[in-house]
Amino acid sequence: MFRSHTCGELRLHHANTEVKLAGWVQTIRKFGSISFVDLRDRYGITQLLFGEALTTELDANPLGREFVLQVSGTVTERSNKNTNIPTGDIEINVQSFQVLNKSAVPPFTIQDDTDGGDDLRMKYRYLDLRRHAVKKNLELRYAVNRATRDYLHQQDFMDIETPFLIKSTPEGARDFVVPSRMNPGEFYALPQSPQTFKQLLMVSGYDRYYQIVKCFRDEDLRADRQPEFTQIDCEMAFVEQEDILNMFEGLVKYIFKEVKAIDYNAPVERMTWENAMWHFGNDKPDIRFDMKIANLKSAFMKAGAIVATGELINDAGFGIFEQAETVLAIAVPGAADYTRKQIDELTDWVRRPQIGMQGMVYIKVNQDGTYKSSVDKFYSEEKLKTIANAALAAKGDLVLILAGKEERTRKAISELRLELGQRLGLRNPQEFRLLWVVDFPLFEYDEDGNRWVARHHPFTSPKPDQIETMISNDPSIANASEYLKHPYSNIKANAYDMVLNGNEVGGGSIRIYQRALQEKMFAALGMSPEEARHKFGFLLGAFEYGAPPHGGIAFGLDRLCSILGGTESIRDFIAFPKNNSGRDVMLDAPSTIDEKQMEELHLVSKLK
């Protein structure tokens, strides 16, 4: 027996117990004729006391950090207790020890405040995983995984595996493809999600399915993306949208309770996509703080800068605002005392290439009721008051205004709102606010292709009262500038996203389950009947055999874990992640394969 207890298990009530421990050497400290060693395993750290005889032995054969060590000894009470660790009241008076394996000097210190950079730690990820901070992340992920399975089991869901080698049907992100040796010139694809399989399972009668499953997308990476990621994938038959929302509110609240000991009893707020875009500038608003976006275009007209004929009255007005496609603002609470240096720094921030604005205007709403602005030479104080009121500013607030093209400006003001929420401490990572965003557009217009594309995916159903609009109208657009007048631009999807602290953590929809409507959707997306049959004939065929109404949702497990863990990067919650170039620097993958493999896969001609 290598050990009788773990390094995180022993307490004062174990005093005088003979034990065996095994683990890794964390630190070694020598004090005269005795030595102390901290021994670490997955469960914690225990201090070892080596007496004079054993210290002499250690002097002859020194221990090093990360040596694998087994000790036998007696649990005793520590004279200098350590209140920072659960085992801090005791130590092991070592009677014998054995070095099970030596270690080279680690390339970085294996502790929470390590001196290793990201690249180095990813190269030696098997060492990085020994650190307590990383271990806590994986423990949280396991807890979320376990709570998910418990809840769904209680709700009669069935865990069913689906294939990883499937047919490529590129619609969204690029597929990862796998050449087939047995079928020369043909390829499998790795699934971006099990979407069509879970719909087929509904047709098969498995009315409550789930799977915690790997998905694959060949897209550019960032902190919250990986080429392979994990979904909590779920589907239900004989349901409407309300059934889905209630069921999976329950799942997330159960996870909060089991993993974070949080009783989330408040109703989950619901917001339409249009309101989210109008008030927050994006479809995943962070509602932990207010600071809603105001559209000021009409406010400038009310301020008297422009009259209906287009003639200017009183003063000249600020031409940038008058000529901009949109003018948007936020009122920053309590920030009227910002210095010029602070405001200039924010102006530089919105000018960064990733934000893309040319500048920013401010109005200070002072506590004494006066107004100070970067454009006060263009607008009287009364007009500045009208503008500030339109931005819902109170005394002591700072109004920040951006103007320009609609899409870019709305995205920029949304990012500015989040940045200020962060700076003002309004985005507390230990506060959790859930939100359902509903009533998304069913279609988006692709200007380059002059065609409709699916906002979610091509299996999403329209709202029931808008199915007839979709069926009875021709999807073609004669003039690209007229697409907003097309009936398809107003069709709402029977879709929903769950947002947590400004991050989309889950998304789903009620599905199309009738062949005629699914064929109409494919046609609207520019697929010919032949192409639709080639790509999705198996699904269209299944709909001929009594497909039930069904819908579902998929949660991003990695992202959910990162938010619950209080960080931005999903990489911290994956045991062996890829870097931002999609490489596994530990394995050095992807890598080349030898010519024989290339020949077997029919990727090169055989050598003559």
Secondary structure, DSSP 8 states (H G I E B T S, - for coil): ---SS-TTT--GGGTT-EEEEEEEEEEEEEETTEEEEEEEETTEEEEEEE-HHHHHHHHHS---TT-EEEEEEEEEE-SS--TTSTTTTEEEEEEEEEEEE-----SS--STT-S--HHHHHHTHHHHTTSHHHHHHHHHHHHHHHHHHHHHHHTT-EE----SSB----SSSB--EEE-SSSTT-EEE--S--HHHHHHHHHTT--EEEEEEEEE-B----TT--SEEEEEEEEEES--HHHHHHHHHHHHHHHHHHHH-----S--EEEEHHHHHHHHSSSS--TTS----EE-HHHHHHTTS--TTS---SS---HHHHHSSEEEEEEETT-TT--HHHHHHHHHHHHSTTT--S--EEEEE-TTS-EEETTTTTS-HHHHHHHHHHTT--TT-EEEEEEE-HHHHHHHHHHHHHHHHHHTT---TT---EEEEE--BSEEEETTTTEEEESS-TTB-B-GGGHHHHHHS----S-GGGGGGSGGGG-BBSEEEEEETTEEEEEEEEB--SHHHHHHHHHHTT--HHHHHHHHHHHHHHTTTT---EEEEEEEHHHHHHHHTT-S-GGGGSSS---TTS-BTTTTBS----HHHHHHTTSS----
